[in-house]
Amino acid sequence: MTFPETARGLAKAVERTSRRDGIQAARNVLAKREVALGLRRPTMAVYDQAFQFIGGAQKYGLTMTAALLDTFDITLLANKDIRTEDFKEWYGLDLSACRVKAVKIPFYEARGGQHLDPAFVTRDMENPFHLVSRESGNYDVFVNNSMNEMVFPLAPVSVLICHFPERRPQSYFYADRYTRTVCNSRFTADWIEKKWGFSPHRLLYPPVDMEPGEDGGGPRNKIILSVARFEPEGFKRQREMIGAFLKLRKLRPDAAGDWRFVLAGGSQAKNAYLDRLRDMISDSGGAVELKVNIPASDLKALYREASIFWHMCGLHREDPGETEHFGMTAVEAMQNGLVPVVYDGGGLPEIVDHGVNGFRVESTAGLLARTLGLLADPDLIAGMGRAAREKAKMFSRTNFEKNARAIFDEALDLLKSPAGLDVE
């Protein structure tokens, strides 16, 4: 078939599809054919409603983006103003080749907050995220990294990255409309099946790239480290961990008197929970420190210096959505040879093998008991630290990038496939 004949057939297909299914479907037919014929590079949009915050889910989506820059022309979609320079500082990722577009949502702008919680959307109101849905139709591949099931995908190929299915199907539920669903852990996969009634297509463990280098991080200091976002709701349980550490120093000054507890993480500008934590540690004499919104270089330094890692997200919570869906910072700590003592729930059992490369506990009493055992045995810290570093290799950024490219090579094949083109 000659080019003019191909062009005429494509024009007829676009016109026919437009009459039958609408303008968006016709646009998708044209876009798929352009890519299949090699007339241009495929385009992709990566959307996250929380790109303006430092977080593990955002790092996941942006690391995936960086791995795909050679294949796609990529636009980062947000609901607030964002800068790629911030991503360079926060995550060490150069995304300067990406376009950035903010689709601001009047419903949330009127509320004046930075946190766009889909739970505020009720059945009796128009879906404010339809603005994002309409924007998704301007790209060949649309990636929703927000686990926001209220965004309807209009692109020819769409991928939902689900870090956890937070809400059950209700009005404006579109999670099952995506071409592919990718999850971040077996824990999340199980809950997608339980809550949403379908199985995700692919498991892609998060990327973790906090290796200290060949020296293994150098000498360790008497520091217990915790790294997690300072969620306004307190889901990461920093208050409980601070209380446990202060209790440890009070009851066992012989064992813990010269140890420090450092908590690092991102936070929005106004955060009453963070203010309460500051009040809580005001009399600790520097034994407890909060490191808020620090750059990646400072965080890496903390990982190199610390000896033990605490993470208790999920403590006292029955809602599985309030547990750790994977636990990226636990892996970061393990890559640096820290011994993790973590809550026994969520995705953390997929990371920490109890008694081998760390400990899993169900209470602050268990947290203190296991920690005291470590404080009393430096050789145990060293041995478990080596085992932790070995286990963490399976969650490397290299493995993540390889698996992400495989997933999106499949998406590209779907984009180029003749199915649905209906070209004579």
N, C-alpha and C positions, 0 to 999 in steps of 0.2 A: 504494500500500500504506500503510495507517495505521500509526501508531507501535505500537499493541498487536500488530498482525500482524507487524511487523518484529521486535519483541521476542520473540514466540513462535517465529518462524523462527530467530532467532539462538540462542535457548535450545536448540532442537532440534539446530542445527548444532554447538553446543558439546558437547552430550551425545553426539552421534554421533561427533564427532572424538575425544572423551575415551575412548570405548569402543574405537575403532579404533586410535588412534595414541598415546594417553596424555594425561596431565594437561597437560604442557607444550604440546603441539600445540593442545589445547583453549584454553589460556590465550592462545596466539598468535592464534587465530581471534577470540576476544573482543577482544583488544587492537587488532587491525587494524580491526575493525568500529567500535569506539569512536572511533578516530582518523578513520576515513572519514566517520563521521556528525558529526564536529566536537564530540563530547561532552567532549573534553578535549585539552590540548596533548600532543603526542607526547613521550615520554621517551627519553633517550639516556644510555648509559654510555660513558665514554672511559677505557679501561684502559691503564696502562703500569706494568710491573714496576719501572721505574727512575725514577718521578716524584720520588723522594727525592734524586736527583742533578741537578746542573746539566748539561744536555746539549742538543745540537742536535736529536736526535729528540724529546726532551721538549718543547722549544720549538715544534717543528713541530705536535705534537698539541695543545698548549695554545693556540697561536695559532688553529688550526682551531676549537677549542672556543669561543674568544671570538667568532669570526665567526658561530657558530651559535646563540648565546644567544637571539636574537630568535625563533628557530624552535622550539627544543627546551628542555624542562626537563632539565638535564644534571647527571649525577653523575660525579665523578672517582673512578675505582676504582684503588686502589693495593694493594700488599702490605705496605707500611710506613705508619706514621703520616705524614701530610703536612698542610701548611697552605697555604691560598691566599695568605696574607700572604707566604710565601716566593716564590711565583711572581710576585707584584707586585715584589718586590725583585730577583729574578734576571732576569726577562724584561720587566718593565714592563707586565704583563698584569693587569687587574682581573677576577678570576674569583670574586669574593665572592658572586655569584649562584648559583654551583654548590654542590651538596651534595658532601661528601667522605666516602668510605667506604673503610676499610682492610680488605681480606680477607687476614688473616694466614695464612700457610701453615706448619703445624707442622714440616714437613720442613726448611724453611730457617730457621725460628726456632730449632730445635735446634742448627743449625750456628753460630748466633751472628753471622753476617755480614750486611752490608747488601746485598751483590750477589747477586741471585737468578739464578744461571746455569742455564738449562734443560739444559745439557750434563751436569749432575750426575744427571739423570734417566735411569735405565737400563731396559732391556727387562723385567727381572725384578722391577720394583717398581710399585706403584700410582702413577698419574699424580698428583702433588701439585697440579697446576694445575686438576684437576677442580673444586676449590672455586671458582675463578674462572668456570669453565664454568657451574656451577649458578647463580651470581650473575647471569651474563649473561642468563638467562631472565627476569629481573625487569624488563626494559626493552624498549621497542619497537625501538630501534636499538642495537646493540652495536658499538663501535669498538675494535678491538685495535690499539693504537699501538706494541706491543712487538716486532713481528715475531716473536712467540712462537707457533709453529705448534702448540703443545701445548694451546692453549685451544680447546675445541669451542664454537662459537657456538650458543646456544639461542634467541636473540631472533628475532622474525619477520624482521627485516632485519639483516644484519651486514656490517661493512666491515673488512677487514684492511689496515692501513697497513704496507706492507713497505718498510723502509729498506734491507734486504738479506736474501736468503734464506741464513741462516748454515748451516743443516744440511740434508742431503738427507732425503727422506722415509724415515721409520722408524716405530717404534712411537709411537703418540700423534701422528700427523701429521694435522692437520685444516685446513691452509691452504686446501685445495680445497673446504672446506665453507662458505666465506663467500659471501654474496650478491655482493659486489664486492671486488676487490683493487685497491688504489691503490699506485703506486710513486713514488719520489722522484726518479728519474733514468732515462735510457735505459740506462745501465750496469746499474742494478738490474733493469730490465725484461728485459734480455738474460739475466741470471743466474737470474731467476725461471723463464724458459723452459727454460734449460739444467738447472737443479737440480730444479725442481718439475714441469716438463712441461706448464705452461699459461701463457697470456699474461695479464698484468694488464689490468684493464678501463680504467684511467685513469692518466695521468701527471700528477702534481701536484708541481711543483718546490717546494722549501721556501720559507718566507717569510723574507725578509731585510729588516730595518727599522732599519739603523744609519746612515741618512743624517745628515750633520752639520748640515744646514740650508743656508740660502742663501749663507752666507759660504764654503762649501766646506771648512770645517775650519780656516781660518786658517793661520798660518805653521807650517812643518814643522820638527821636530827631527831630530837624527841618531840615530834609533831604528829598529832592525829589530824587528818585532813578530811573535810567533806566538801564536795563540789556539786551544787545543784542550784537551779534558779530559785530566787526568793519569791515564790508564788504568794500573792496576796492572801490566798486561802490557807496557806501553810501546809500544802500537800506534801512537801518534801521533808516535813517533820524536823526542821532545824530547832524549833523551840524545845522539843522533847530531847534532842541530842545535847543541846546546851545544858538543859537541866540534869541530864545523866552525867555529863562531864563534871559539872560543878559538884554534884553529889560524890563522884569518884574522888575528886581532890579533897573534899571534906572528910570522907570516911577513910580514905587510904592515902594520906599525904606521903607516907613512906614510899609508896609505889608510883604515885602520879604527880607528886608535888612539883617536879621539874619538867613536866610535860605541858605542851600547849595544844589548844584546839583551834584550828583555823577553818573558817567556813567561807568558801568563795562561790560567787554566782552572779547572775544577771538580775536586774530589777528595773521596773519602771520608775519614773521620776518620783511619783507620790506613792508611798507604800506603807500603810499603817502597820502591817505585820513586821516589816523591817525595822520600823521605829521601835516597836515593842521589843524586838531582839536586842537592839542597841541599849535600851533601858535595862534589859535583863543582864547584860554583861558589864554594866557600868562599874560594878564593884569587884570585877574579877582581877584587877591589877594587871591586865594585859595577858592573862592566861587564856582568854578567849578573844579571837580577833575575827572581824568581818571584812572580807575583801569583796567589794561590790563593783561590778562592771569593769573588771581589770582586763587588760589586753592579754592576748594569747601568750606572749613572751613571759609575763609575770605568772600566769597559771602554770606554764611549763616549769618555771623555777620552783614553784611550790611542790609540784609532783616530784621533782628531783630531790627535794630536801626532806619530805615527810617520810614516815615509816609505816603508818597504819591508816586505813581509809574506812570511814564510817558512812553508811547510807541506809536510812531507815524509812524511805518512802513506802507507804502501805501500812505502817504501824497504826493499829487501832481503827482501821478503815475496813468496812465490809464491801464497799463499792469497788469492783475490780478496776474501774476507771481511775481510781485514786491510788493505785499501786504503780510501781515502775514498770512500764510496758516493755522496756528492754534493760537499760542501765548503762548508757554510754560512758558516764564518768567512772563507773566501777571498772570498766575495761581500761580506760585511760590510766587509772591508778595501777592496775595490774601490769600494764605495759611498762610502768616505771618501777616495778618491783615492790609496790606497797601491798600489804596484806589486807584484803578486804574483810570487813565484818559488816554484813548487810542483812537487811530484812529478808526473811524466807518467804518470798511471794513474788507475784508478777513474773517478769522475764528474768529476774536475777538468778534463779536456779539454773538457767541455761548458761550462765557465765561462771558462777562460783561453785566449785565442787567442794562440799563441806568436808573440812578436815584435811584436804589435799592442798588447795591453793588459797584457802581462806575459810571463813565461817559464815553460816547462815543462822540467824537467830529470830525469835518471834516476839521478843520483849526487850525493854531497856535493861531489865535484870540480866537477860542473856547477853546483851551487848556488853555490859560491864564485866560479867564473868569471863567471857572470851577475851576481852581486852586485857583484863588483869593477868590472864594466863600468858598473853603475849608480852606484856611489860616485864614479867618475871623471867622471860626466856629469850634473850637476844638471838640465840641460835635458831629458835623456832621462827622468829621474824625473818631471819635471813633465808632459811630453807623454804618457807612458804612463799617468800617474795620471789625466789627463783622459779618455783612452780607456777606462781601467778603470771610471771612474765611469759612462760612457755604457753600457758593456756590462751593468753591474750593474742597470740599470733594468728589464730583463726579469724579474728575480727579486724584484721589490718585494713588500712585504706586501699592497699594494692588489691586485695581480694574483693573488696567492695566495688572498686572501679571496674574490674574485670567482669563481675557479675552484672553490674549496672549496664555496661555496654552490651552485654548479651541480651538483656531484657529489651533494650531500646533498638538493637539490631532487629529484633523480632517486630517491634512497633513499626520500624521503617519498612520491613517487608510487607506488613499489613497495609501501610500507606501506599506502597507501590503496586499492590495486588490489583488485578482487574475487577475483582468482585464489586459489584455495584456501579461500575462505570457505564455499562450499557451503551457502549460506543459501537456503532455499526461500521 
